[in-house]
Structure formats: C-alpha cells, structure tokens
Amino acid sequence: MKRYNFPSHITDLLDQNHIEYQLINSGEAVSINDFAKKMKVPLASIVKVLVIGTPSGYMSVALPGAKRLSTKKLAQTLGISNNSVSLLPRDGLESIVGVPVGATPPLGIDIPLIMDKGLEGQDMIYCSCGTLTDIIGIRPPDLMNISGGISADVSD
C-alpha cells in the first residue's frame, strides 16, 4: 500500500486536473450529521465511502450520508454473487487504504470507485479528504471524471 500525504495528495490531484473544489477544515472530527448541520447542507450531499472486498479485489463505494449500502445491488452491478461482497473490517481499513476509519476519500487511493446514483442530483457533494478533519466539496461529475469511477444504484 502506498502512503500519501493527505489532504495535499487529493488537492494536488484536483489542481493538476483543473477541477474546482472547496477544501474545508472542520477543526475536529465530526459526524456526517454534525457536518451537514454546521455547513447548512443537506445530509444527502455528505458522502460516506465504504471499502468492499470482492473476489477480484477491493472497491470503494461512495454513498449519500443517510443511505445504506445494498450488497445485493452492488453484487448485481459487479456481476457477482451477493455472498461474494464483504465490507472491509474496521481494523483492516487503515492498513489497506492508509487512512483512519471515517476518513476514506473517494479518489486518490488506487481503489476503483462506484458512486451511488443518489449523489448525482446534488450540486456539490462533501467527501473526506483522507483525514478526520479535512473535507472537500466537489461537483459529482467532476468526482466521476477524476476518479474514473462508475455510477450505479447501490443503496437502500
């Protein structure tokens, strides 16, 4: 696993690709609910990123804050059986991704991304930037372009 200097690894990637973003330092680790209230943005615009194990390797899945991952829909999207999808255990996340639990960014970590379609309707989405205090605001199409990810309905 590569080690990156977050958040500059993410902001450098966005700058090099001429993508507009907003970097926000919350000053402290906050829940997605607290961040939505503090920034006065809808909870649907706050992104949580889960890392999933599949037979072919790891995938990251970006979901709206209030939604839950549907492993059935994810498996259908990937063309694999439902029991072939597993959430990466919390204790394995940092060793695989290189960031603390709750800080997984949707880009810049060399893990393919699936973005839930529920994020597409937002003007701006807010994602972790690899630390517990740094958040980026980015437009959903820009996230898809820079990440090379796919969009699919993978939430309940």
C-alpha positions as CSV (number, residue, x, y, z in Angstrom):
1,M,0.0,0.0,0.0
2,K,1.2,3.5,-0.9
3,R,1.3,6.1,1.8
4,Y,0.1,9.6,0.8
5,N,0.3,13.0,2.5
6,F,-3.4,13.9,2.9
7,P,-5.1,16.3,2.2
8,S,-2.4,17.7,-0.2
9,H,-2.4,14.4,-2.2
10,I,-6.1,15.0,-3.0
11,T,-5.8,18.7,-3.6
12,D,-2.7,18.3,-5.8
13,L,-4.6,15.7,-7.9
14,L,-7.6,18.1,-8.3
15,D,-5.3,21.1,-9.1
16,Q,-3.3,19.2,-11.7
17,N,-6.6,18.3,-13.4
18,H,-8.0,21.8,-13.2
19,I,-11.0,20.7,-11.1
20,E,-12.7,23.3,-8.9
21,Y,-13.2,22.2,-5.3
22,Q,-13.6,23.6,-1.8
23,L,-11.3,22.5,0.9
24,I,-12.8,22.7,4.4
25,N,-11.0,22.0,7.6
26,S,-13.6,21.2,10.3
27,G,-11.0,21.7,13.1
28,E,-12.2,18.5,14.7
29,A,-13.5,15.1,13.7
30,V,-17.3,15.4,13.3
31,S,-20.1,13.0,12.3
32,I,-21.7,13.4,8.9
33,N,-24.9,14.7,10.7
34,D,-22.9,17.3,12.6
35,F,-21.1,18.4,9.4
36,A,-24.3,18.8,7.5
37,K,-25.8,21.0,10.3
38,K,-22.6,23.0,10.7
39,M,-22.3,23.7,6.9
40,K,-26.1,24.0,6.4
41,V,-26.1,21.5,3.6
42,P,-28.4,18.6,3.0
43,L,-27.4,15.2,4.5
44,A,-27.8,13.8,1.0
45,S,-24.8,15.8,-0.1
46,I,-22.5,14.3,2.5
47,V,-20.6,11.3,1.2
48,K,-19.5,8.3,3.1
49,V,-17.1,5.9,1.5
50,L,-17.0,2.2,2.3
51,V,-14.3,-0.2,1.1
52,I,-15.7,-3.5,-0.1
53,G,-13.9,-6.8,-0.7
54,T,-14.8,-8.7,-3.8
55,P,-13.2,-11.8,-5.5
56,S,-11.3,-9.5,-7.8
57,G,-10.0,-7.1,-5.2
58,Y,-11.2,-4.0,-3.3
59,M,-13.8,-1.5,-4.4
60,S,-14.7,1.8,-2.8
61,V,-18.4,2.8,-2.7
62,A,-19.5,6.4,-2.3
63,L,-23.0,6.8,-0.7
64,P,-25.2,9.7,0.4
65,G,-24.8,10.1,4.1
66,A,-28.2,8.9,5.1
67,K,-28.2,5.8,2.8
68,R,-27.2,2.3,3.4
69,L,-25.2,0.1,1.1
70,S,-27.3,-2.6,-0.6
71,T,-24.9,-5.5,-1.1
72,K,-27.4,-7.2,-3.3
73,K,-27.5,-4.2,-5.7
74,L,-23.7,-3.9,-5.5
75,A,-23.3,-7.5,-6.4
76,Q,-25.7,-7.2,-9.3
77,T,-23.7,-4.2,-10.6
78,L,-20.5,-6.1,-10.4
79,G,-22.0,-9.3,-11.9
80,I,-21.0,-11.4,-8.9
81,S,-23.0,-13.3,-6.2
82,N,-24.3,-11.5,-3.2
83,N,-22.2,-13.5,-0.8
84,S,-19.0,-12.5,-2.7
85,V,-19.3,-8.9,-1.4
86,S,-18.0,-8.1,2.1
87,L,-17.4,-4.8,3.9
88,L,-13.7,-4.4,4.9
89,P,-13.5,-4.8,8.7
90,R,-12.7,-1.5,10.5
91,D,-9.4,-2.9,11.9
92,G,-8.2,-3.7,8.3
93,L,-9.1,-0.3,6.8
94,E,-6.1,1.7,7.8
95,S,-3.6,-1.0,6.6
96,I,-5.4,-1.4,3.2
97,V,-6.3,2.3,2.5
98,G,-3.8,4.2,4.6
99,V,-6.3,6.5,6.3
100,P,-8.2,6.2,9.6
101,V,-11.8,4.9,9.8
102,G,-14.1,7.6,8.7
103,A,-11.6,9.4,6.5
104,T,-11.6,7.3,3.3
105,P,-11.6,9.6,0.3
106,P,-13.4,8.7,-2.9
107,L,-10.4,9.4,-5.0
108,G,-6.6,9.2,-4.9
109,I,-6.3,5.9,-3.1
110,D,-5.8,3.5,-6.1
111,I,-9.1,1.6,-5.4
112,P,-11.8,1.7,-8.1
113,L,-14.9,3.8,-7.2
114,I,-18.6,3.2,-7.6
115,M,-20.7,6.3,-6.8
116,D,-24.3,5.8,-5.9
117,K,-26.7,7.4,-8.3
118,G,-28.3,9.2,-5.3
119,L,-25.3,11.6,-5.3
120,E,-25.8,12.7,-8.9
121,G,-28.6,15.1,-8.1
122,Q,-26.5,17.2,-5.8
123,D,-24.9,20.4,-7.0
124,M,-22.0,19.9,-4.6
125,I,-21.0,16.8,-2.5
126,Y,-18.7,16.8,0.5
127,C,-16.2,14.0,1.0
128,S,-13.4,13.2,3.3
129,C,-10.0,14.2,2.1
130,G,-8.0,11.5,3.8
131,T,-8.1,12.9,7.3
132,L,-10.7,13.1,10.0
133,T,-10.8,16.9,9.8
134,D,-10.4,17.8,6.1
135,I,-13.4,17.7,3.7
136,I,-13.6,18.6,0.0
137,G,-16.6,20.0,-1.7
138,I,-16.7,18.8,-5.4
139,R,-19.3,18.5,-8.1
140,P,-20.4,14.9,-8.7
141,P,-19.5,14.9,-12.4
142,D,-16.0,16.2,-11.5
143,L,-15.6,13.4,-9.0
144,M,-16.6,10.8,-11.6
145,N,-14.2,12.2,-14.2
146,I,-11.2,12.4,-11.9
147,S,-11.8,9.0,-10.2
148,G,-12.7,7.1,-13.4
149,G,-15.5,5.6,-11.4
150,I,-18.9,4.3,-12.4
151,S,-22.3,5.4,-11.2
152,A,-24.8,2.8,-10.1
153,D,-27.8,2.4,-7.9
154,V,-26.2,0.6,-4.9
155,S,-28.1,2.0,-1.9
156,D,-31.3,1.3,0.0
